[in-house]
Amino acid sequence: MVLGSSNAEVLSLNVSEFDRRVETASGDTVEFEKLLQEFKPFLRARASQMAGNGGRPEMFDEMANDAFMAFYEAVQAYDRDKGHFFPFMRNVVHRRLIDNMRKTSSNHISTIPLETDDEDVSGEYRQSPINSISVEAFMENSRRNDLAIEIECYERELKEWGITMELLVRHSPKHSKLRNLCREIIDAAASDEEIMRIMWVKHYFPTKKISILTKIHPKIISYVRIFIIGSLIIRAGDYDYLKQYVMNHAQSAR
C-alpha cells in the first residue's frame, strides 16, 4: 500500500492534535471532506481486502461505500475522552464490513421456523415442533458460519502482509518464555496509537519503534514479527471467535 502525501501528513500529526481535528470535522463539512480524502486509500484497501481479489466489482463498490459510511459514523460518534480516534475508527469500519459479509453469506445458513402462521380450529397459533436439539444445531451452524467469515477476513488481512495461515503457524512461538515475551510486545504495541497508525495506514511494521517502546532487542522483534502482526490483526479487528480461540490457547499453554 503506497502512502500518499496527505496520509503522510496524517501520520506526522501529534495524536492529540489529530484527535482534535476529528472532533472539528464532526461539525465541519469542509474539514470532514479533507479528512475523508486523506483516509480514502486506507478505506478502499480495507474494502478490497473484504471483497477479495476474485470478488465481483459491485461487491468492492458496496464494501467501499460501507467503509466510507462507517468512517462518517466514526467521526460523528467519536469521543476523545474514551481514547484515540484511529483504533476506534478502524473497529467501526471493520465491524461494518464484516456485517456486510455476514449479510451476503446469510443464505448459506438454513433457517429454522420456531412457529408457524397456521391457525388451528381454536384460532390459536400452533407451536412448531422444534425441540432444544434442533435449536442448538441451528445456533451451532450460525456460529460456524460466523467463524468461517472471520477466518476468511483474517486470511485476507494476513495476505496483505504477505503472510499465510501456514506461515503464521510455523512462526508461532513454541516455548513459554518466548510466548510471554510476545504477549508483552503485543500489549505494548496495541496500546501505542502511533505504532497502530503506522501499521494500519502506512502498512509498515515499525520494528525500531516497538523495540524502543518495549526495550526488547530489534533482532528479537524481527524474529517474532509474523506472529506479532497476526496477533495484532486479531486484536485490532472485530474477530470475536478468533480472539476467544487465542485466549483459550494462551491459557492452556501456560
ZAMARGU-4260 file (C-alpha; in steps of 0.2 Angstrom, whole numbers, plus 5000, padded with zeros to 4 digits):
<rodrens>
0) 5000/5000/5000 | 5008/5016/4995 | 5006/5031/5006 | 5001/5047/4998 | 5007/5064/5004
5) 4991/5068/5013 | 4992/5052/5023 | 5010/5056/5027 | 5003/5072/5035 | 4990/5062/5045
10) 5004/5051/5052 | 5015/5066/5056 | 5002/5074/5066 | 5003/5073/5085 | 4990/5061/5091
15) 4981/5074/5102 | 4981/5086/5088 | 4974/5074/5076 | 4960/5069/5088 | 4955/5087/5090
20) 4955/5088/5071 | 4942/5074/5070 | 4931/5082/5083 | 4931/5098/5072 | 4927/5088/5057
25) 4911/5081/5066 | 4903/5098/5064 | 4913/5105/5049 | 4908/5098/5032 | 4924/5105/5023
30) 4936/5098/5037 | 4927/5081/5036 | 4929/5080/5017 | 4948/5084/5019 | 4949/5070/5032
35) 4939/5058/5021 | 4951/5061/5006 | 4966/5058/5017 | 4959/5041/5023 | 4951/5035/5006
40) 4967/5025/5002 | 4965/5016/5019 | 4946/5013/5017 | 4947/5007/4999 | 4961/4995/5005
45) 4950/4988/5019 | 4936/4986/5006 | 4947/4977/4994 | 4953/4965/5007 | 4935/4961/5012
50) 4929/4959/4994 | 4943/4948/4989 | 4953/4948/4973 | 4941/4937/4965 | 4926/4946/4970
55) 4913/4955/4959 | 4917/4973/4955 | 4900/4978/4963 | 4905/4969/4979 | 4920/4980/4980
60) 4909/4995/4977 | 4897/4990/4990 | 4911/4987/5003 | 4919/5004/4999 | 4903/5013/5001
65) 4900/5004/5018 | 4918/5009/5023 | 4915/5027/5019 | 4899/5027/5028 | 4907/5019/5043
70) 4921/5032/5043 | 4907/5045/5044 | 4899/5037/5058 | 4915/5035/5067 | 4919/5054/5065
75) 4901/5058/5072 | 4902/5046/5086 | 4920/5049/5092 | 4923/5055/5110 | 4941/5060/5114
80) 4938/5056/5132 | 4936/5037/5128 | 4953/5035/5118 | 4961/5040/5102 | 4952/5041/5085
85) 4961/5029/5074 | 4958/5012/5083 | 4940/5017/5087 | 4938/5021/5068 | 4946/5005/5062
90) 4935/4995/5073 | 4919/5004/5067 | 4924/5001/5049 | 4930/4983/5052 | 4913/4979/5060
95) 4903/4986/5046 | 4912/4977/5033 | 4911/4960/5042 | 4892/4963/5045 | 4891/4966/5026
100) 4900/4949/5023 | 4888/4940/5036 | 4873/4948/5027 | 4879/4941/5010 | 4883/4924/5017
105) 4867/4923/5026 | 4859/4912/5013 | 4871/4898/5017 | 4863/4897/5034 | 4847/4886/5034
110) 4834/4894/5045 | 4823/4885/5057 | 4805/4892/5059 | 4801/4892/5078 | 4782/4894/5075
115) 4770/4893/5060 | 4757/4906/5054 | 4744/4892/5053 | 4729/4893/5065 | 4721/4878/5072
120) 4702/4877/5074 | 4703/4886/5091 | 4710/4901/5082 | 4727/4899/5092 | 4744/4899/5083
125) 4752/4882/5084 | 4770/4880/5090 | 4781/4872/5078 | 4788/4855/5084 | 4806/4861/5086
130) 4815/4854/5101 | 4830/4861/5110 | 4842/4849/5100 | 4836/4857/5084 | 4838/4875/5090
135) 4856/4870/5097 | 4860/4864/5080 | 4854/4880/5072 | 4864/4890/5084 | 4880/4880/5081
140) 4878/4881/5062 | 4877/4900/5064 | 4892/4901/5075 | 4902/4890/5062 | 4896/4902/5048
145) 4902/4917/5058 | 4919/4909/5062 | 4921/4904/5043 | 4918/4923/5039 | 4930/4928/5052
150) 4944/4916/5046 | 4941/4922/5028 | 4943/4940/5033 | 4958/4936/5043 | 4967/4927/5029
155) 4964/4942/5018 | 4972/4954/5031 | 4986/4942/5033 | 4989/4941/5014 | 4991/4960/5013
160) 5006/4957/5024 | 5012/4943/5013 | 5008/4930/5027 | 4998/4914/5025 | 4990/4904/5039
165) 5003/4890/5037 | 5017/4903/5038 | 5009/4910/5054 | 5008/4893/5062 | 5026/4889/5058
170) 5031/4906/5066 | 5021/4904/5082 | 5032/4903/5097 | 5034/4886/5105 | 5042/4890/5121
175) 5033/4898/5136 | 5047/4911/5138 | 5046/4917/5120 | 5026/4917/5121 | 5027/4928/5136
180) 5039/4940/5128 | 5027/4940/5113 | 5012/4944/5124 | 5022/4959/5131 | 5026/4965/5114
185) 5008/4964/5108 | 5001/4973/5123 | 5014/4987/5122 | 5011/4989/5103 | 4992/4988/5104
190) 4992/5002/5117 | 5003/5014/5107 | 4992/5025/5095 | 5007/5030/5084 | 5013/5012/5081
195) 4995/5006/5077 | 4993/5021/5064 | 5009/5017/5056 | 5004/4999/5054 | 4986/5001/5048
200) 4988/5017/5037 | 5006/5016/5032 | 5006/4997/5031 | 5023/4996/5039 | 5029/4986/5054
205) 5040/4998/5064 | 5052/4986/5072 | 5063/5000/5079 | 5049/5010/5087 | 5042/4994/5095
210) 5060/4990/5101 | 5062/5007/5109 | 5045/5005/5117 | 5047/4988/5124 | 5066/4989/5127
215) 5067/4972/5118 | 5081/4970/5105 | 5076/4973/5087 | 5083/4956/5082 | 5070/4948/5093
220) 5056/4959/5087 | 5060/4954/5069 | 5061/4936/5074 | 5043/4936/5080 | 5037/4949/5068
225) 5025/4937/5059 | 5017/4931/5075 | 5016/4949/5081 | 5007/4955/5065 | 4995/4941/5065
230) 4991/4944/5084 | 4988/4962/5082 | 4977/4960/5067 | 4965/4949/5078 | 4967/4961/5092
235) 4963/4977/5082 | 4948/4969/5072 | 4931/4963/5076 | 4936/4944/5077 | 4926/4938/5092
240) 4928/4919/5089 | 4947/4921/5085 | 4950/4931/5100 | 4942/4918/5111 | 4952/4904/5102
245) 4969/4914/5105 | 4964/4917/5123 | 4960/4899/5127 | 4976/4894/5118 | 4986/4906/5128
250) 4979/4900/5144 | 4981/4881/5140 | 4999/4885/5135 | 5004/4892/5152
</rodrens>
